[in-house]
Amino acid sequence: MSRHALTIRGGTVVDGTGAPARTADVAIEGGVITEVGKIDGAGARTIDADGLLVTPGFVDIHAHYDGQASWGERMIPSSWHGVTTVVVGNCGVGFAPVHPHDHDRLIELMEGVEDIPGTVLHEGLAWNWQSFPEFMDALVGRPFDVDVAVQVPHGALRLHVWGARGARREAATADDIATMARIAREAIEAGALGFTTSRTLNHRTSKGDYTPTLTASADELVGIADAIGHTGRGVLQVVSDFDEVDAEFAIFRRMAETSGRPLSFSLVQVRGDGWRHLLELLSAANADGVTMTAQVAPRAVGLLLGLQCTLHPLLTNPVYREIAALPLAERVAVMADPRFKETVLAADAAQRDDSKLGGRLIQAFHKMYELGDPPDYEPDPASSIAARAKREGRDALDLAYDVLLRDGGTSFLYLPSLNYSDGNLDAVGEMLAHPNTVVGLADGGAHVGTICDASFPTTLLTLWARDRERGRLALPFAVQRHTRDTARTVGLRDRGVLAAGYRADINVIDFEHLTARRPEMRHDLPAGGKRLVQSADGYVATLVAGEITYENGETRGPLPGRLVRGPQSAPTDGATR
């Protein structure tokens, strides 16, 4: 009988292909799966998976660990939620290519777009690169708890090629386009998975300037995409407000058609049902042989508001601002005084400055909820702060004030900002079920003081494949959406499936008890920077390349993750790495 490095015994295998669940063993040797079925051979180590779910590791194609991968080893919190591969460099922001005199500009862009403090980036980034291939070289050999793949960001590319003109969003000349196209092509040839850009008004630098790529012409975008297409590899990723849906989609379709490369875009419900029209356009493109995919979130994109966070309802209150700089414990002690609270509430309506950070958004109590543990990511509008306050006969800010003080000032208010226009997640379910969508937009590594959506894989399984009655997804389909499908979307065909020859990136899950916990704030980034993290119960073991990286929520063993250079072939094509 053969002997394996590791054997997972008797689990309920959901293999990532959409096939029905089955009871099977999984054997691993040399970082790859060698057999799935009834295995007679022994393993140097055995995981008893009886009664547990066994899935491929989740492939997160929309992360922002660009900086964290350059100074850290663990891509937490994503890796706490069964993620075994992250793809960074999304939304047109990143740190290469770069001239030394543009370091501050790229930091300001990342700080503004992705809410990563500039002090953290100034302290953490080594800047031992200029070109994009040099950036990848700086990551080669670094050990991670997940595999990390990178993409070349349009914002950095524009600044690198034409400096202040690019930052001011001036129209690119033919020479500008040719130079950007050449550099993007070289990045793809060196191992970047793709090229990314942003066309949303929500993306601004920390100084308030729009992202350099906001008004890039169709000729610029198509010119870069076409150059990438000549490599025969690489993917395209875009984010847009889609204010003019047909015209904007036509540009993206042209990028994909001209280059022959797959393109994905972010799809969310903002208001109305414009997202349905985008799905219709997406279906038509694919029917015509143009490979395009929408990345969708499995829940609302929600803001977390709290005394530790970037935003909260008292942020612009002049009385509160007098104590805003105090350590949390001292602030809570002052705020607990009823006389101080009375002064704050009296000053708020008359003196609040809505032009400050957060503006009116932080007063949107009709769509703001107290976040419990475990969090309810589909709260009933009747449980909003405004609705509760009305039933109690008090002002909404009065109630919000009390909520903010709970748990020593570490509690959170939850404000669903996207995908929740109807007060439920029905639209999300429709998006997830569409044949040309995948799970994305978790933004791991970004929005560290405002959003914590890296738990999307856990929400996908618990909410959509277990708990929700309306629009429930079959478990094999839900797993496929975030394993094989996401991996193939970015050209990583060596993972996302439990079958012989594929990478042994695997989750062993106590599905019945799988639960995302309430987020918490940590201060463990460079320069003592803060970030929101979120743990989960129920991940019995997570394996990367056959090595156990997490076991029952605890870190284990070596760090087998590495930089992934370029697309990866499926085992039947002769390569697995």
C-alpha positions in Angstrom: 0.0 0.0 0.0 1.3 3.5 -0.9 2.1 6.0 1.8 1.2 9.7 1.5 2.5 12.8 3.2 -1.0 13.6 4.4 -4.5 12.0 4.1 -7.8 13.6 4.8 -10.2 10.7 5.7 -13.9 10.3 5.3 -14.9 13.9 4.6 -17.9 15.2 2.6 -16.0 16.3 -0.5 -17.3 19.2 -2.5 -14.7 19.3 -5.2 -15.1 22.7 -6.8 -16.5 21.5 -10.1 -20.2 21.8 -9.1 -20.5 18.0 -8.8 -22.6 16.6 -6.0 -21.0 16.1 -2.6 -19.6 12.7 -1.9 -17.9 10.9 0.9 -14.2 10.4 0.0 -10.6 10.5 1.1 -8.0 12.9 -0.2 -4.3 12.0 -0.5 -1.6 14.6 -0.8 2.1 14.3 -1.7 4.6 16.9 -2.8 2.1 19.8 -2.5 -0.4 18.3 -4.9 -3.4 16.0 -4.6 -2.6 12.5 -5.7 -5.9 10.8 -5.3 -9.5 11.4 -4.3 -11.7 8.5 -3.4 -11.4 5.4 -1.3 -7.7 5.4 -0.4 -6.1 2.3 1.2 -2.6 3.8 1.7 -1.6 5.4 5.0 -0.6 9.0 5.5 2.3 10.3 7.5 -0.4 12.5 9.0 -4.1 11.9 8.9 -6.9 14.4 9.3 -10.2 12.8 10.4 -12.8 14.6 8.4 -15.8 12.4 9.3 -18.8 14.7 9.5 -16.8 17.6 8.0 -16.9 19.4 4.7 -13.8 19.2 2.5 -13.4 21.9 -0.2 -10.7 23.5 -2.4 -9.1 26.6 -0.9 -10.9 29.8 -1.8 -9.3 31.9 -4.6 -9.8 35.6 -3.8 -9.3 37.6 -7.0 -10.0 41.0 -5.5 -7.6 41.9 -2.7 -5.3 44.8 -1.9 -2.4 43.2 0.0 0.1 44.9 -2.2 1.9 46.6 0.7 1.3 43.9 3.2 2.9 41.3 1.0 6.0 43.4 0.8 6.5 43.6 4.6 4.4 40.7 6.1 3.9 37.0 5.8 0.3 36.4 6.7 -2.5 37.8 4.6 -4.9 38.1 7.6 -7.8 38.3 7.8 -8.4 36.6 4.4 -6.5 33.5 5.3 -8.7 33.1 8.4 -11.6 32.5 6.1 -10.2 29.6 4.0 -8.6 31.8 1.3 -5.4 30.1 -0.1 -4.7 32.4 -3.0 -5.1 36.2 -3.2 -4.8 38.4 -6.3 -3.7 42.0 -5.6 -3.2 45.2 -7.6 -6.9 45.7 -8.2 -8.8 48.9 -9.0 -5.8 50.5 -10.8 -3.8 51.2 -7.6 -0.5 49.7 -6.5 3.1 50.5 -6.0 4.8 49.8 -9.3 6.1 50.9 -11.7 7.3 53.9 -9.8 10.0 56.6 -10.0 11.5 57.5 -6.5 10.1 61.0 -6.7 6.5 59.5 -7.0 6.5 57.5 -3.8 4.4 60.0 -2.0 1.9 60.2 -4.9 1.3 56.5 -4.9 1.0 56.4 -1.1 -1.6 59.2 -1.3 -3.5 57.3 -4.0 -3.6 54.1 -2.1 -4.4 55.9 1.2 -7.3 57.7 -0.4 -8.7 54.9 -2.6 -8.2 52.0 -0.2 -8.1 53.6 3.3 -4.7 52.4 4.2 -3.0 55.0 6.4 -0.1 56.9 4.8 1.9 56.5 8.0 1.7 52.7 7.6 2.8 52.8 4.0 5.6 55.2 4.6 6.9 52.9 7.4 6.3 49.6 5.8 7.2 50.0 2.1 10.9 49.3 1.3 10.7 50.7 -2.2 13.5 48.4 -3.3 12.0 48.4 -6.8 11.1 50.8 -9.6 9.9 48.7 -12.6 7.1 46.2 -12.2 9.4 43.2 -12.8 11.5 44.5 -10.0 8.5 44.7 -7.7 7.8 41.0 -8.4 11.5 40.2 -7.8 11.1 41.9 -4.3 8.3 39.4 -3.5 10.0 36.3 -4.9 11.1 34.0 -2.1 9.1 35.7 0.5 7.1 33.1 2.5 3.3 33.7 2.8 0.4 31.8 4.3 -1.3 32.0 0.9 -0.2 32.2 -2.7 0.0 35.9 -3.9 -0.5 36.9 -7.5 -0.1 40.5 -8.7 -1.5 42.8 -11.4 -0.1 46.0 -13.0 -2.2 49.0 -11.9 -3.1 51.7 -14.4 -2.8 54.5 -11.8 0.8 53.8 -11.1 1.5 53.3 -14.8 0.1 56.7 -15.7 2.2 58.4 -13.0 5.3 56.5 -14.0 5.0 57.4 -17.7 4.0 61.0 -17.6 4.1 62.3 -14.0 2.0 65.3 -13.1 0.2 65.2 -16.5 -1.0 61.8 -15.7 -2.1 62.8 -12.2 -4.0 65.7 -13.6 -5.9 63.2 -15.9 -4.8 64.9 -19.1 -5.5 63.2 -22.4 -2.9 60.7 -23.3 -1.0 61.2 -26.6 -0.3 58.4 -29.0 3.3 58.2 -27.6 2.0 58.1 -24.0 -0.3 55.2 -24.9 2.4 53.3 -26.7 4.8 53.7 -23.7 2.2 52.6 -21.2 1.2 49.7 -23.4 4.9 48.5 -23.7 5.4 48.7 -19.9 2.1 46.8 -19.2 3.1 44.1 -21.8 6.5 43.7 -20.1 4.8 43.4 -16.7 2.5 40.6 -18.1 5.5 38.8 -19.7 7.3 39.0 -16.3 4.5 37.3 -14.5 1.8 39.9 -13.7 -1.6 38.2 -13.9 -3.3 41.2 -15.4 -3.9 44.9 -15.8 -6.4 46.9 -13.7 -8.0 50.3 -13.9 -10.6 52.5 -12.1 -13.3 54.8 -13.5 -15.3 55.7 -10.4 -15.7 59.0 -8.7 -15.4 57.2 -5.3 -11.7 56.7 -5.9 -9.7 59.7 -4.8 -6.3 60.4 -3.3 -6.0 61.3 0.3 -5.8 65.0 -0.8 -9.2 64.6 -2.5 -8.0 64.5 -6.1 -9.7 62.0 -8.4 -7.8 58.9 -9.4 -5.5 59.5 -12.4 -7.4 56.9 -14.5 -10.9 58.3 -14.1 -11.2 59.9 -17.5 -8.8 57.8 -19.5 -10.0 57.6 -23.1 -11.2 54.5 -24.8 -8.2 54.7 -27.1 -5.9 54.6 -24.0 -7.6 51.6 -22.4 -7.9 49.7 -25.6 -4.3 50.4 -26.6 -3.0 49.0 -23.4 -5.3 46.0 -23.6 -4.3 45.3 -27.2 -0.6 45.2 -26.2 -1.4 42.8 -23.4 -3.4 40.7 -25.9 -0.2 40.2 -28.0 1.3 38.3 -25.1 -1.4 35.6 -25.4 -1.9 35.8 -21.6 -3.2 38.2 -18.9 -6.6 39.4 -17.8 -8.2 42.8 -17.5 -10.0 44.1 -14.4 -12.1 47.4 -14.2 -14.3 49.3 -11.8 -16.7 51.9 -12.9 -19.8 53.9 -11.7 -21.5 52.9 -15.0 -23.4 56.3 -15.0 -23.8 55.8 -18.8 -24.2 52.1 -18.7 -24.2 51.2 -22.5 -21.4 53.6 -23.4 -19.2 52.5 -20.5 -19.8 48.8 -21.1 -19.0 49.2 -24.8 -15.5 50.5 -23.9 -14.9 47.4 -21.7 -16.3 45.1 -24.3 -14.0 46.7 -26.9 -11.0 46.1 -24.6 -11.9 42.5 -24.3 -12.7 42.0 -28.0 -9.6 43.8 -29.3 -7.2 42.1 -26.9 -8.8 38.7 -26.9 -8.2 38.6 -23.1 -10.8 38.0 -20.4 -12.2 41.1 -18.6 -14.0 41.3 -15.2 -15.8 44.3 -13.7 -17.3 45.1 -10.4 -21.1 44.7 -10.2 -23.1 46.1 -7.3 -26.5 47.4 -6.7 -26.3 51.2 -6.1 -29.9 52.2 -6.7 -32.6 50.9 -9.0 -32.1 47.9 -11.2 -29.3 49.1 -13.5 -27.3 46.1 -12.4 -29.8 43.9 -14.3 -29.1 45.7 -17.5 -25.4 45.1 -17.0 -26.1 41.4 -16.6 -28.0 41.5 -19.9 -25.1 43.1 -21.6 -22.8 40.6 -20.0 -24.8 37.7 -21.2 -24.9 39.1 -24.7 -21.1 39.6 -24.8 -20.4 36.1 -23.7 -23.0 34.7 -26.2 -20.9 36.5 -28.9 -17.7 34.9 -27.7 -16.4 37.8 -25.7 -15.2 36.5 -22.4 -16.4 38.9 -19.7 -17.2 38.3 -16.0 -18.8 40.3 -13.3 -17.3 40.2 -9.8 -20.1 40.3 -7.2 -20.1 40.5 -3.4 -22.1 37.8 -1.4 -23.5 40.5 0.9 -23.8 44.3 1.2 -20.6 46.2 1.0 -20.9 47.7 4.5 -19.2 50.4 6.4 -18.3 49.8 10.1 -18.7 52.9 12.3 -17.2 53.0 15.8 -15.0 55.0 18.1 -12.0 53.0 16.9 -12.9 53.4 13.2 -12.3 56.0 10.6 -16.0 57.0 10.7 -18.7 57.3 13.4 -21.8 59.5 14.0 -20.0 61.9 16.4 -17.0 62.5 14.1 -18.1 66.1 13.1 -19.6 67.0 16.5 -17.7 70.0 17.9 -18.0 68.9 21.5 -16.9 65.4 20.8 -13.9 66.7 18.7 -12.5 68.2 21.9 -11.8 64.7 23.2 -11.3 62.9 19.9 -7.5 62.6 20.3 -7.7 60.9 23.7 -7.0 57.2 24.0 -10.1 55.0 23.7 -10.4 54.2 27.3 -10.2 57.9 28.3 -12.7 58.9 25.7 -15.2 56.3 26.9 -14.7 57.5 30.5 -15.5 61.1 29.5 -18.4 60.1 27.2 -20.0 58.0 30.0 -20.7 61.1 32.0 -24.4 62.0 31.4 -23.6 65.7 31.4 -21.0 65.3 28.6 -23.5 63.3 26.6 -26.2 66.0 27.1 -23.7 68.7 25.8 -22.8 66.6 22.8 -26.4 65.9 21.8 -27.4 69.6 22.3 -24.5 70.8 20.0 -25.0 68.2 17.3 -27.9 69.5 15.3 -26.9 73.2 15.5 -23.2 73.0 15.1 -22.4 69.8 13.2 -20.3 70.4 10.1 -21.4 68.1 7.3 -18.6 69.2 5.1 -16.1 67.3 7.2 -15.1 63.6 6.7 -18.2 61.4 6.7 -20.6 64.3 6.0 -24.3 63.3 6.1 -23.5 59.6 5.6 -22.5 59.2 9.3 -26.0 60.5 10.2 -27.9 58.0 8.0 -29.5 56.3 11.0 -32.4 54.9 9.0 -30.0 52.4 7.4 -27.6 52.0 10.2 -27.6 48.9 12.5 -26.0 47.7 15.7 -23.5 44.9 14.7 -23.8 41.9 17.0 -21.7 38.8 17.5 -22.1 36.9 15.2 -23.0 39.8 12.8 -26.3 39.8 11.0 -25.4 40.8 7.4 -29.1 41.0 6.3 -30.6 43.1 9.1 -34.3 43.9 9.1 -34.9 47.6 8.4 -37.2 47.6 11.4 -34.1 47.1 13.5 -32.2 50.2 12.2 -31.1 52.7 14.8 -33.7 55.2 13.5 -36.5 52.6 13.8 -35.5 51.5 17.3 -35.1 55.1 18.5 -38.6 55.9 17.2 -40.1 53.0 19.1 -38.3 54.1 22.2 -39.3 57.7 21.9 -35.8 59.1 21.7 -33.5 60.7 19.2 -31.5 58.4 16.9 -28.2 60.0 17.8 -29.0 59.4 21.5 -29.3 55.7 20.9 -26.3 55.6 18.6 -24.2 57.3 21.3 -25.1 54.5 23.8 -24.3 51.8 21.2 -20.9 53.3 20.5 -20.0 53.1 24.2 -20.8 49.4 24.6 -18.0 46.9 25.2 -15.6 49.5 26.3 -16.1 51.6 23.1 -15.2 48.6 20.8 -18.8 48.1 19.4 -19.7 48.8 15.8 -22.6 50.3 13.9 -23.1 48.6 10.5 -24.1 50.8 7.5 -24.8 48.7 4.3 -23.8 51.1 1.5 -24.1 48.9 -1.6 -26.3 45.9 -2.5 -28.9 46.9 0.1 -31.2 49.4 -1.6 -34.2 47.1 -1.1 -33.4 46.4 2.6 -32.5 42.8 1.8 -30.0 40.8 -0.3 -32.4 39.5 -3.0 -30.4 41.4 -5.7 -27.2 39.8 -4.5 -28.7 36.3 -4.8 -29.8 37.1 -8.4 -26.2 38.3 -9.2 -24.6 35.2 -7.6 -26.8 32.8 -9.6 -26.0 34.4 -13.0 -23.8 32.1 -15.2 -21.2 34.8 -15.9 -20.5 36.0 -12.4 -18.0 35.0 -9.7 -17.4 36.0 -6.1 -15.1 39.0 -5.7 -14.8 42.5 -4.1 -13.7 41.3 -0.6 -10.9 44.0 -0.7 -8.8 42.1 1.8 -5.9 44.4 3.0 -7.8 47.6 2.2 -10.3 49.9 4.0 -8.6 49.0 7.2 -10.5 51.5 9.3 -13.9 51.3 7.6 -14.7 47.9 6.0 -14.0 44.3 6.9 -15.3 42.2 4.0 -12.5 39.6 3.9 -15.0 37.2 5.4 -17.0 37.0 2.1 -16.1 33.3 1.7 -17.7 32.5 5.1 -20.8 34.5 4.2 -21.1 32.8 0.9 -21.2 29.4 2.6 -23.2 30.3 5.7 -25.8 32.7 4.3 -26.3 31.5 0.8 -25.7 27.7 1.1 -27.0 27.1 4.6 -29.1 29.7 6.4 -31.0 31.7 3.9 -34.3 30.2 2.8 -35.1 32.6 -0.1 -32.7 32.2 -3.0 -30.5 29.6 -1.4 -27.7 28.3 -3.5 -26.8 24.6 -3.7 -23.6 24.0 -1.7 -21.6 22.6 -4.7 -22.5 25.6 -6.8 -21.5 28.1 -4.1 -18.2 26.4 -3.6 -17.5 26.3 -7.3 -18.2 30.0 -7.5 -15.3 30.8 -5.2 -12.8 28.1 -6.1 -12.6 26.8 -9.6 -14.5 29.7 -11.2 -12.5 32.5 -9.5 -9.2 30.6 -10.3 -10.1 30.3 -14.0 -11.2 33.9 -14.2 -7.6 34.9 -13.6 -5.9 32.1 -15.4 -4.9 29.9 -12.4 -6.1 26.5 -13.7 -3.8 24.5 -11.4 -6.0 25.1 -8.3 -9.7 25.4 -7.2 -10.5 21.7 -7.8 -10.1 18.6 -5.6 -8.7 16.1 -8.1 -5.5 14.3 -8.8 -2.7 16.7 -10.0 -4.2 19.9 -8.6 -2.6 22.0 -5.9 -3.4 20.7 -2.5 -5.0 24.0 -1.4 -7.8 22.6 0.8 -10.3 23.5 3.5 -11.7 21.1 6.1 -14.8 22.8 7.5 -17.3 22.2 10.3 -20.1 23.4 8.0 -22.8 23.2 10.7 -20.9 25.5 13.1 -19.2 27.7 10.6 -19.6 31.3 11.8 -18.0 34.7 11.1 -17.3 36.5 14.4 -17.8 40.2 15.0 -14.8 42.2 13.6 -12.2 43.7 16.0 -9.6 46.5 15.7 -5.9 45.6 16.0 -2.9 47.9 16.0 -0.4 45.6 14.3 0.5 47.4 11.1 3.8 49.2 10.6 4.0 52.4 12.6 1.4 50.9 15.0 -1.3 51.4 12.3 -4.7 50.0 13.0 -6.8 47.6 10.9 -10.1 45.8 11.2 -9.8 42.0 11.3 -12.4 39.3 11.6 -12.1 35.7 12.7 -14.3 32.7 12.1 -15.3 29.5 13.9 -15.5 26.3 11.9 -12.4 26.2 9.8 -10.9 23.0 11.2 -7.9 23.0 8.9 -6.7 25.1 5.9 -3.9 23.7 3.7 -1.7 25.5 1.2 0.4 23.3 -1.1 -0.3 20.4 1.2 0.9 22.1 4.4 -1.5 22.9 7.2 -1.4 26.7 7.7 -4.3 27.1 10.1 -6.0 24.6 12.5 -9.1 25.5 14.4 -8.2 29.2 14.0 -4.6 28.8 15.2 -1.6 29.4 13.1 0.4 26.2 12.2 3.5 25.1 10.6 5.5 26.6 7.7 4.5 29.3 5.3 4.2 27.5 2.0 2.6 30.4 0.0 4.7 32.1 -2.7 4.4 34.7 -5.4 2.6 33.2 -8.4 4.2 34.3 -11.7 1.7 34.4 -14.6 -1.1 32.0 -15.5 -0.9 28.4 -14.4 -1.8 25.4 -16.5 -4.2 22.7 -15.4 -2.6 19.3 -14.5 -3.8 17.8 -17.8 -1.8 20.4 -19.6 1.4 19.2 -18.0 2.0 21.8 -15.2 0.7 22.5 -11.8 2.8 25.5 -10.7 
